[in-house]
Amino acid sequence: MKNNWSNSEANKYIKKYKALGHSKDMALRVYTTRLLGRNSQLVLHGGGNTSVKTSVKDIDGKKYDVLCVKGSGWDMAEIEPEGLPAVKLQPLLSLKNKKYLSDEDMVAYQKRNLIDIKSPNPSVETFLHAFLPFKFVDHTHSDAIMNITNRSNGKDLCKKIFGPRVSIVPYVMPGFGLAQKINEVYSKNTKINCLILLNHGIFTFDNDAKKSYDLMIKYVSIAEKTVKKIKRKKIKQIKKYNTKFKPNEIAPILRGLLSETKDQKFILNYRSNKTLNYFINGKEVKRYSSIGTATPDHVIRVKPFPLVITPKRNSSIEDFKKLAVKNFQDYRKKYIKYFNNNKKKVKGKKTMLDTSPRVILVQNVGLFSVGDSLNASKIAGDLTETNARVISSVEETTKYKFITEKDLFDVEYWSLEQAKIKKAKKILQGNVVVITGGFGAIGSATYKLFKSYGAELVLLDYNATKVKEMQPKIKDLCLHCDVRNKNSVKKAFKIITEQYGGIDILISNAGTAIGGSIAEVDDQTLRESFEDNFFSHQNCASETIKIMKKQNTQGCLLFNISKQSVNPGKNFGPYGLPKTALLSLCKQYAVDYGSLGIRSNGVNADRIRSGLLNDGMIKSRAKAREVSADEYMKGNLLLNEVKAEDVAKAFFHLAVSKKTTGAVLTVDGGNIAASLR
């Protein structure tokens, strides 16, 4: 493993953080923590932790010896001093000889001794860091270390390769008990500078930041070299064959089967690569993938075992659906049995988590990772790739071996670990929302509002330049799509289903405003307006319905219709006519798909400043009505201009109104001539 320490870079950190009021110790702690955290072979998604022992002034002006240790919620790759909360060291050391401390009391005691009570919760391994008498302590879940330890002869192999300055520690669940065990091990051999925790990870320590980091790289490199030298034999693979479906075609089926209730939504993310396919297509994948994860804390993200589906050669989508239904039923039964078998072995009452898998391995297709958000789904995918690398490598040389099922259960249902991922659920969390005309005024306002309620957003827009400009600026998926073109729509929706698994809400918002006297407008202009303002909506809605029917978890279509559909404006027929047809389309979808729980509603907005109704258009429409531009924009019963944000709120209201369909909500400040009821 490459040692990425740089003296010049270290000095930059010292200079930067000294200017911000931090010590040299803290600057170097931040630097080496990031070096470790940015190496995916060492740390993934919040795993691992580091610490530094130093001294700081409290609000009383007194100096205290403290342990600055990684706090909950912080990622080592992007750590800042604020992510290393300072805990008074002496109170921690005073418990060295205490025989037992519950998890709840441990957390409370650590929080009570924080210098700043507003700091994040210190790591569950805070006491372990405190009991090791070194300034710098580093901990990772190195792939190579897991490769060495997660095998039947792991302990003996560790003793053989690591030498006298490394102690090998049997698996103990993280917390106060592990800290006691480490204290006992260190007391027996104070010359050690490294601990290998079987089936868990590696700790290195020194009074110098660079030396502690160097030790991590040194011992991980020894493990890597050992793994390379072990004679190996490729995992036996199933035969490669083709199916009659593609990943994006089965993703909505899988996504729908994940939901135990209509309101429970998951995000399903597809990926496929050489490493994953080798793991997934192994003949014994059901055995070795169910033994356990590479390191225990992965289980809170991916559950103790995946769902494995093996489609038959040339199987159709219908064949796959029947197989998937059966496999999901079997998986849920297996998880319930796992829960019931292990809850009796642990203290305290345990409430079963949902029985849906977080990892779905479809042989000869790829990995579908699962989460309650796209981020959680991708994390599950990343962890599965790590598990695939480690388990495959071990299986090439021997049989993979991990902690007991009961130990794995302890971690999965450990309140301190579950606290890492449990957050208050927002009303639209897990829902995939697609907005066409995504970068217009209404599209942008709608994006912001739905995002604030926890939805996963996909923005489609015809302006390729704007899409390219926005892609690096927002984390959500932005796609160029010509909604008038069926192939362009199909291509976009293929990407959406591969990345999210499906669609829950379509906000069909794209359109153009075309004016002209109806008797004088040429056929080409009128036909173009119908393509823009009617067929574009039909293209997106029909494709969405195909996906929603596969999901079988209901859904919602929302159309930006316009007041023009019921109250035509002078010289605006080319725009109003397709909008009238769109109003009928909205109602037709409500009629045809209501029995599936798919709702179809629309918004009739009027006079919204946007790319569609720009200053030039406002002047033109005002002139047609023989009023000023300001009078035109405020020409409603409330004498108040309606804004894009008001339309976004209407879309949101219709999205969450579960028993409303075939409805059109007017957002125009009041226009009796345009009112529907």
C-alpha positions in Angstrom: 0.0 0.0 0.0 1.3 3.4 -1.0 2.4 5.7 1.8 0.8 9.1 0.9 2.5 11.2 3.7 4.0 14.5 2.4 6.0 16.8 4.6 5.0 19.8 2.5 1.3 18.9 2.7 1.6 18.3 6.5 3.1 21.7 6.9 0.3 23.3 4.9 -2.2 21.7 7.4 -0.2 23.0 10.3 -0.1 26.5 8.9 -3.8 26.5 7.9 -5.2 25.2 11.2 -2.8 27.3 13.4 -4.3 30.3 11.7 -7.8 29.0 12.8 -6.6 28.6 16.4 -5.8 24.9 16.4 -2.7 23.2 17.7 -0.1 21.4 15.6 -1.3 18.1 17.1 -4.8 18.7 15.9 -3.6 19.8 12.4 -1.6 16.6 12.0 -4.5 14.6 13.4 -6.8 16.0 10.7 -4.2 15.4 8.0 -3.5 11.8 8.7 -7.1 11.0 9.4 -7.9 12.3 5.9 -5.1 10.3 4.4 -6.6 7.1 5.9 -10.2 8.1 5.1 -9.6 8.8 1.5 -8.2 5.3 0.9 -11.2 3.0 0.1 -9.1 0.0 0.8 -8.9 1.2 4.5 -12.1 3.1 5.2 -15.6 3.3 3.8 -18.6 5.5 4.6 -18.0 6.6 8.1 -16.1 3.5 9.2 -12.9 3.6 11.2 -11.8 6.2 13.8 -8.8 8.2 15.0 -7.8 10.2 18.1 -5.2 12.5 19.5 -4.4 13.2 23.2 -3.7 16.8 23.8 -4.8 19.6 26.2 -7.3 22.4 25.8 -8.8 25.3 27.8 -12.4 24.9 29.0 -14.7 27.8 29.5 -13.5 28.1 33.1 -10.0 29.0 31.8 -8.4 25.8 33.1 -6.4 23.5 30.9 -7.6 19.9 30.7 -6.0 16.8 29.2 -8.4 15.6 26.6 -8.9 12.9 24.0 -10.0 14.3 20.7 -11.7 11.3 19.0 -13.8 11.0 15.8 -17.4 11.9 16.4 -20.5 10.2 15.2 -21.7 11.3 11.7 -18.2 12.5 10.5 -16.4 10.8 7.7 -12.6 10.5 8.0 -12.1 11.5 4.4 -13.4 15.0 5.1 -12.8 15.4 8.8 -12.4 18.8 10.4 -11.4 19.6 14.0 -15.1 19.9 14.9 -15.4 16.2 13.9 -12.9 15.3 16.7 -14.8 16.2 19.9 -12.7 16.7 23.0 -13.5 14.5 25.9 -11.8 15.0 29.3 -9.2 12.2 29.5 -8.9 11.7 33.3 -12.5 10.7 33.8 -12.1 8.1 31.1 -9.0 6.7 32.6 -10.6 6.5 36.0 -12.8 3.7 34.7 -9.9 1.5 33.6 -10.6 -1.0 36.4 -14.4 -0.9 36.2 -15.8 -4.4 35.4 -18.9 -3.4 33.5 -20.5 -0.4 31.9 -23.7 -0.6 29.9 -23.8 1.0 26.4 -26.3 3.6 27.6 -24.1 4.6 30.6 -21.0 4.6 28.4 -22.5 7.1 25.9 -23.9 9.2 28.7 -20.6 9.3 30.6 -18.7 10.3 27.4 -21.1 13.0 26.6 -21.0 14.3 30.2 -17.3 14.8 29.9 -17.2 16.6 26.6 -15.5 20.0 26.7 -18.3 21.3 24.4 -21.6 19.6 25.1 -22.8 20.7 21.6 -20.2 18.4 20.0 -21.2 15.2 18.2 -21.2 12.0 20.2 -17.7 10.6 20.6 -17.0 7.2 18.9 -18.2 4.0 20.6 -14.5 3.1 20.8 -13.6 6.2 22.8 -12.5 4.2 25.9 -10.3 2.0 23.7 -8.5 5.0 22.4 -8.2 6.5 25.9 -6.8 3.3 27.4 -3.9 3.1 24.9 -1.2 5.4 26.3 -0.2 7.0 23.0 -0.8 10.5 21.6 -2.1 9.3 18.2 -4.2 6.2 17.7 -5.5 5.1 14.2 -8.1 2.5 13.4 -9.3 1.2 10.0 -11.2 -1.8 8.6 -8.5 -2.6 6.0 -9.6 -5.0 3.2 -6.2 -6.8 3.4 -6.4 -7.3 7.2 -10.0 -8.7 6.8 -8.7 -11.0 4.1 -6.1 -12.4 6.5 -8.3 -12.7 9.6 -11.6 -13.9 8.0 -10.4 -17.4 7.4 -10.2 -20.6 9.5 -6.5 -20.2 10.1 -6.7 -16.4 10.5 -5.3 -16.2 14.0 -2.3 -18.4 13.2 -1.6 -16.6 10.0 -1.5 -13.3 11.8 0.9 -14.6 14.4 3.2 -15.8 11.6 3.4 -12.7 9.5 3.1 -9.7 11.8 5.9 -10.2 14.4 6.3 -9.6 18.1 5.2 -5.9 18.2 1.7 -6.9 17.1 -0.9 -8.4 19.4 -3.7 -10.5 18.0 -7.1 -9.9 19.7 -10.1 -12.3 19.4 -13.4 -10.8 18.3 -15.1 -8.8 21.0 -18.1 -6.5 20.2 -17.0 -2.8 20.2 -17.8 -0.8 23.3 -16.5 -0.8 26.9 -15.9 -4.6 26.9 -13.5 -4.3 23.9 -11.7 -1.4 25.6 -11.2 -3.6 28.7 -9.9 -6.4 26.5 -7.4 -4.1 24.8 -6.3 -2.7 28.1 -5.6 -6.3 29.3 -3.7 -7.2 26.1 -1.6 -4.0 26.2 -0.7 -4.5 29.9 0.8 -7.9 29.0 3.0 -6.5 26.3 3.7 -2.8 26.4 6.1 -3.0 23.5 3.4 -3.4 20.9 2.6 -0.7 18.3 -0.3 -2.5 16.6 -3.4 -4.5 17.4 -5.1 -6.9 14.9 -8.7 -7.4 16.0 -9.8 -10.6 14.4 -12.9 -10.1 12.1 -12.9 -6.4 12.9 -9.9 -4.3 11.9 -6.5 -2.9 12.9 -5.2 -0.3 15.4 -1.8 1.4 15.2 -0.5 3.9 17.7 2.5 6.1 18.4 3.3 9.5 20.0 4.1 10.8 16.5 1.3 11.3 13.9 3.5 10.3 11.0 4.8 7.2 12.7 1.3 6.0 13.6 0.2 6.5 10.0 3.4 4.8 8.7 2.7 1.8 11.0 -0.8 1.4 9.5 0.6 1.4 5.9 3.4 -1.0 7.0 1.2 -3.6 8.5 -1.5 -3.4 5.9 1.2 -3.8 3.2 2.4 -7.0 5.0 -1.1 -8.3 4.8 -1.4 -7.4 1.1 1.9 -9.1 0.3 0.9 -12.2 2.2 -2.4 -12.4 0.4 -0.7 -12.2 -3.0 1.7 -15.1 -2.1 -1.0 -17.5 -1.1 -1.7 -20.1 -3.8 -5.2 -19.6 -5.1 -7.7 -21.3 -7.3 -10.5 -19.4 -9.1 -14.0 -19.6 -7.8 -16.2 -22.0 -9.9 -18.6 -19.9 -12.0 -22.1 -20.7 -13.3 -22.4 -20.7 -17.1 -22.9 -17.4 -18.8 -26.2 -17.1 -20.5 -28.5 -14.4 -21.8 -32.0 -13.5 -20.6 -34.8 -11.7 -22.5 -34.7 -8.7 -20.2 -32.4 -5.9 -19.3 -31.5 -4.6 -15.8 -33.7 -1.5 -16.2 -36.7 -3.6 -17.1 -36.6 -5.7 -14.0 -35.5 -3.0 -11.6 -39.1 -1.7 -11.0 -40.3 -5.3 -10.3 -37.6 -5.7 -7.6 -38.3 -2.2 -6.2 -42.0 -3.0 -5.9 -41.4 -6.3 -4.2 -39.2 -4.5 -1.6 -42.2 -2.6 -0.3 -44.1 -4.4 2.4 -46.7 -1.6 2.4 -47.7 0.9 -0.3 -46.2 3.7 1.7 -42.8 2.0 2.2 -40.4 3.1 -0.5 -36.9 2.1 -1.3 -34.3 3.2 -3.8 -32.8 0.5 -5.9 -29.4 1.2 -7.5 -27.9 -1.1 -10.2 -24.3 -1.7 -10.8 -22.2 -4.3 -12.6 -18.4 -4.8 -13.0 -15.8 -7.5 -13.2 -15.2 -7.9 -9.5 -18.9 -8.0 -8.6 -19.8 -10.4 -11.4 -17.1 -12.8 -10.4 -18.5 -12.8 -6.9 -22.2 -12.9 -7.9 -21.8 -15.7 -10.6 -20.0 -18.1 -8.3 -21.6 -21.5 -8.0 -21.6 -21.3 -4.2 -22.6 -17.6 -3.9 -25.5 -18.5 -1.7 -23.2 -20.1 0.8 -20.3 -17.7 1.0 -22.4 -14.5 0.6 -24.5 -15.5 3.7 -21.6 -16.1 6.1 -21.1 -12.5 7.0 -19.8 -9.1 5.9 -16.1 -8.1 5.6 -16.3 -6.3 9.0 -19.2 -6.3 11.5 -20.4 -2.7 11.2 -21.3 -3.3 7.5 -24.3 -5.4 8.6 -26.3 -2.3 9.6 -26.2 -1.2 6.0 -26.5 -4.5 4.1 -28.2 -6.9 6.5 -26.5 -10.3 7.4 -27.2 -11.9 4.1 -28.3 -10.9 0.5 -31.1 -12.0 -1.7 -29.7 -14.2 -4.5 -31.8 -14.7 -7.6 -30.8 -17.1 -10.4 -32.9 -16.5 -13.6 -33.1 -19.3 -16.1 -31.5 -19.1 -19.6 -33.7 -17.0 -22.0 -36.2 -16.3 -19.2 -38.8 -13.6 -20.0 -39.7 -10.7 -17.7 -42.8 -12.6 -16.6 -40.7 -15.6 -15.8 -38.4 -13.4 -13.8 -41.3 -11.8 -11.9 -42.6 -15.2 -10.8 -39.2 -16.3 -9.6 -38.5 -13.0 -7.8 -41.9 -13.2 -6.0 -41.0 -16.6 -4.7 -37.4 -15.6 -3.8 -38.6 -12.6 -1.8 -41.1 -14.7 0.1 -38.3 -17.1 1.0 -36.0 -14.3 2.0 -38.5 -12.8 4.4 -39.1 -16.2 6.0 -35.3 -16.6 6.4 -34.9 -13.2 8.0 -37.8 -13.8 10.4 -36.2 -17.1 11.4 -32.8 -15.5 11.8 -34.4 -12.8 14.1 -36.4 -15.3 16.2 -33.4 -17.6 16.6 -31.1 -14.9 17.8 -33.4 -12.5 19.8 -33.6 -15.2 22.5 -29.8 -15.2 22.9 -29.4 -11.5 23.7 -30.4 -9.3 26.6 -33.2 -6.8 26.2 -36.3 -6.7 24.1 -35.6 -6.5 20.4 -38.1 -5.2 17.8 -37.6 -6.7 14.3 -36.4 -4.4 11.6 -38.1 -4.6 8.2 -37.5 -7.9 6.4 -36.5 -6.4 3.0 -33.0 -7.2 1.7 -30.5 -4.4 1.2 -28.5 -6.4 -1.4 -30.0 -8.3 -4.3 -27.6 -10.4 -6.4 -29.1 -11.4 -9.7 -26.8 -13.9 -11.4 -25.8 -13.1 -14.9 -27.3 -9.6 -14.4 -25.6 -7.8 -11.5 -26.0 -6.1 -8.2 -29.1 -4.1 -7.1 -28.3 -2.3 -3.8 -31.1 -1.0 -1.6 -31.6 2.0 0.7 -34.2 4.5 1.9 -32.4 7.1 -0.1 -30.1 7.1 -3.1 -27.1 7.8 -0.9 -28.0 4.8 1.4 -28.4 2.6 -1.6 -25.1 3.6 -3.0 -23.4 3.0 0.3 -24.9 -0.5 0.4 -23.5 -1.0 -3.1 -20.0 0.2 -2.1 -19.9 -2.0 1.0 -21.0 -5.0 -1.1 -18.2 -4.4 -3.5 -15.8 -4.5 -0.6 -17.4 -7.7 0.7 -17.1 -9.2 -2.8 -13.4 -8.4 -3.0 -12.6 -9.8 0.4 -14.8 -12.8 0.3 -13.8 -13.8 -3.2 -10.1 -13.5 -2.4 -10.5 -15.7 0.7 -12.6 -18.2 -1.1 -9.9 -18.6 -3.8 -7.6 -20.0 -1.1 -9.8 -21.5 1.6 -13.3 -21.1 3.1 -14.5 -17.7 4.3 -15.0 -17.6 8.0 -16.6 -14.8 10.1 -18.0 -14.1 13.5 -21.0 -16.2 14.7 -24.5 -15.4 13.6 -25.4 -14.3 17.1 -22.5 -11.8 17.1 -23.6 -10.5 13.8 -27.1 -10.1 15.1 -25.8 -8.2 18.2 -24.2 -5.6 15.9 -27.2 -5.3 13.5 -29.6 -4.7 16.5 -27.1 -2.7 18.6 -28.8 0.6 19.4 -25.5 2.5 19.1 -25.0 1.3 15.5 -28.6 1.7 14.5 -28.4 5.3 15.7 -25.9 6.0 12.9 -28.5 5.5 10.2 -31.8 6.2 12.0 -33.1 9.7 11.2 -36.5 11.3 11.3 -38.2 10.3 8.1 -39.4 13.0 5.8 -42.8 12.8 4.1 -41.4 12.0 0.6 -38.4 10.0 1.6 -37.8 7.1 -0.7 -40.0 8.6 -3.4 -38.4 9.1 -6.9 -39.7 12.3 -8.5 -39.1 13.2 -12.1 -39.5 16.8 -13.3 -39.5 17.7 -17.0 -38.5 21.2 -17.9 -36.4 20.9 -14.8 -34.4 24.1 -15.1 -37.2 26.5 -15.8 -38.6 28.8 -13.1 -41.4 26.3 -12.2 -39.2 23.3 -12.5 -36.5 24.8 -10.3 -39.0 26.0 -7.6 -40.6 22.5 -7.6 -37.2 20.8 -7.3 -36.3 22.8 -4.2 -39.7 22.2 -2.5 -39.8 18.5 -3.2 -36.1 18.1 -2.2 -36.9 19.8 1.2 -39.4 17.0 1.8 -36.9 14.2 1.3 -37.7 13.1 -2.3 -35.1 11.8 -4.7 -35.2 14.2 -7.7 -34.4 13.7 -11.4 -34.4 16.7 -13.6 -35.0 16.4 -17.3 -34.4 19.4 -19.6 -34.2 20.0 -23.4 -31.4 22.5 -23.0 -28.2 20.4 -23.2 -25.9 23.3 -22.3 -27.9 24.0 -19.1 -27.9 20.3 -18.2 -24.1 20.1 -18.6 -23.7 23.3 -16.5 -25.9 22.1 -13.7 -24.6 18.5 -13.4 -21.6 19.3 -11.3 -23.5 21.8 -9.2 -26.2 19.6 -7.8 -26.0 16.0 -6.5 -29.2 14.9 -8.1 -29.5 13.3 -11.5 -29.7 15.8 -14.4 -30.4 14.4 -17.9 -30.7 16.0 -21.3 -34.0 14.8 -22.7 -36.2 15.9 -25.7 -39.6 15.0 -24.3 -41.1 15.3 -27.8 -39.0 12.3 -28.9 -40.1 8.9 -27.7 -36.6 7.4 -28.0 -35.1 10.3 -26.0 -37.7 9.7 -23.3 -37.0 5.9 -23.2 -33.3 6.5 -23.0 -33.7 8.9 -20.0 -36.1 6.6 -18.2 -33.7 3.6 -18.7 -31.1 5.6 -16.8 -33.6 6.6 -14.1 -34.7 3.0 -13.5 -31.1 1.7 -13.3 -30.1 4.4 -10.8 -33.2 4.6 -8.7 -35.2 1.5 -9.5 -38.4 3.3 -10.7 -40.6 6.4 -10.5 -43.2 7.4 -7.9 -44.1 10.9 -9.1 -43.9 12.4 -12.6 -44.2 16.2 -12.8 -44.8 16.8 -16.5 -43.9 20.4 -16.7 -42.1 21.1 -20.0 -43.8 23.2 -22.6 -43.5 26.2 -24.9 -45.8 29.3 -25.3 -46.7 29.8 -28.9 -49.0 32.7 -30.0 -50.9 33.7 -33.1 -54.4 34.2 -34.5 -55.9 30.7 -34.9 -57.1 31.2 -38.5 -53.8 32.6 -39.6 -51.3 30.3 -37.9 -49.7 27.8 -40.2 -50.1 24.0 -39.8 -46.5 23.4 -39.0 -46.5 25.9 -36.0 -49.7 24.3 -34.7 -48.4 20.8 -35.0 -45.1 21.9 -33.2 -47.2 23.3 -30.4 -49.1 20.0 -30.0 -45.7 18.2 -29.9 -44.4 20.6 -27.2 -47.6 20.9 -25.2 -49.5 17.6 -25.6 -47.5 14.8 -27.0 -44.4 15.5 -24.8 -46.7 14.9 -21.8 -48.1 11.7 -23.3 -44.6 10.4 -24.1 -43.5 10.8 -20.5 -46.7 9.7 -18.9 -47.0 6.5 -20.9 -43.4 5.5 -20.2 -44.0 6.3 -16.5 -47.1 4.1 -16.4 -45.2 1.1 -17.7 -42.8 1.5 -14.8 -45.5 2.1 -12.2 -47.4 -1.0 -13.3 -44.3 -3.1 -12.7 -43.7 -1.6 -9.3 -47.3 -2.1 -8.2 -46.9 0.5 -5.5 -49.3 3.1 -6.8 -48.0 6.4 -8.1 -48.9 10.0 -9.2 -48.9 11.9 -12.5 -48.9 15.7 -12.2 -49.4 17.8 -15.3 -48.7 21.5 -15.8 -51.8 22.3 -17.8 -52.5 26.1 -17.8 -55.5 28.3 -17.4 -55.6 28.4 -21.2 -57.2 24.9 -21.2 -60.5 26.3 -20.0 -60.2 30.1 -20.5 -58.6 30.8 -23.9 -56.7 34.0 -24.4 -56.9 36.2 -27.5 -54.3 35.3 -30.1 -53.0 32.4 -28.0 -54.8 29.5 -29.7 -51.7 27.6 -30.8 -50.8 27.3 -27.1 -54.3 26.9 -25.6 -55.6 24.1 -27.9 -53.0 21.5 -27.0 -53.4 22.5 -23.3 -57.1 21.8 -23.6 -56.2 18.4 -25.0 -53.7 18.0 -22.1 -56.5 18.6 -19.6 -58.5 15.7 -21.1 -55.3 13.6 -21.1 -54.9 14.2 -17.4 -58.4 13.0 -16.7 -58.1 10.0 -19.0 -55.1 8.7 -17.1 -57.1 9.1 -13.9 -59.9 7.0 -15.4 -57.7 4.3 -16.9 -55.3 3.7 -14.0 -57.1 4.7 -10.9 -57.9 1.1 -10.1 -54.1 0.6 -9.7 -53.8 3.4 -7.2 -52.2 5.6 -9.8 -53.4 9.2 -9.5 -53.5 11.8 -12.2 -53.9 15.5 -11.4 -53.1 18.8 -12.9 -52.3 22.4 -12.1 -53.9 25.3 -14.0 -51.5 28.2 -13.5 -51.6 31.6 -15.1 -49.1 34.4 -15.7 -45.9 32.9 -14.1 -42.7 34.7 -14.9 -40.4 32.1 -16.5 -38.5 31.2 -19.6 -41.9 30.5 -21.1 -43.5 33.7 -20.0 -40.5 36.1 -20.3 -40.6 39.9 -20.4 -41.2 40.0 -24.1 -44.1 37.6 -23.9 -45.6 39.6 -20.9 -45.5 42.8 -23.0 -47.1 41.0 -25.9 -49.9 39.5 -23.8 -50.5 42.8 -22.0 -50.8 44.6 -25.3 -53.3 42.0 -26.5 -55.4 42.7 -23.4 -54.8 46.4 -23.6 -53.3 46.7 -20.1 -49.9 47.5 -18.7 -47.4 44.7 -18.0 -47.8 45.2 -14.2 -51.6 45.2 -14.5 -51.4 42.1 -16.7 -49.3 40.2 -14.0 -51.6 41.3 -11.2 -54.8 40.9 -13.2 -56.6 38.6 -10.8 -59.1 38.7 -8.0 -56.4 39.0 -5.4 -54.6 41.7 -7.3 -51.4 39.8 -6.6 -48.8 38.3 -8.9 -48.6 34.5 -8.8 -45.0 33.0 -8.6 -43.3 29.8 -9.5 -43.1 28.9 -5.9 -46.9 29.0 -5.7 -47.2 26.4 -8.5 -44.6 24.2 -6.8 -46.8 24.2 -3.6 -49.8 23.2 -5.7 -47.8 20.3 -7.2 -46.7 19.2 -3.7 -50.3 19.4 -2.3 -51.5 17.1 -5.1 -48.6 14.8 -4.7 -49.4 14.1 -1.0 -53.2 14.1 -1.4 -53.6 10.3 -1.5 -57.3 10.3 -2.3 -57.4 13.0 -5.0 -57.3 12.1 -8.7 -58.7 13.6 -11.9 -58.5 17.0 -10.2 -57.1 20.3 -11.5 -55.9 22.8 -9.0 -56.1 26.4 -10.1 -53.2 28.7 -9.2 -53.9 32.1 -10.8 -54.8 34.5 -8.0 -58.5 34.2 -8.9 -60.1 34.2 -12.3 -63.7 33.2 -12.3 -63.7 32.7 -16.1 -61.0 30.0 -15.6 -62.5 28.4 -12.6 -63.5 24.7 -13.0 -66.0 24.5 -10.2 
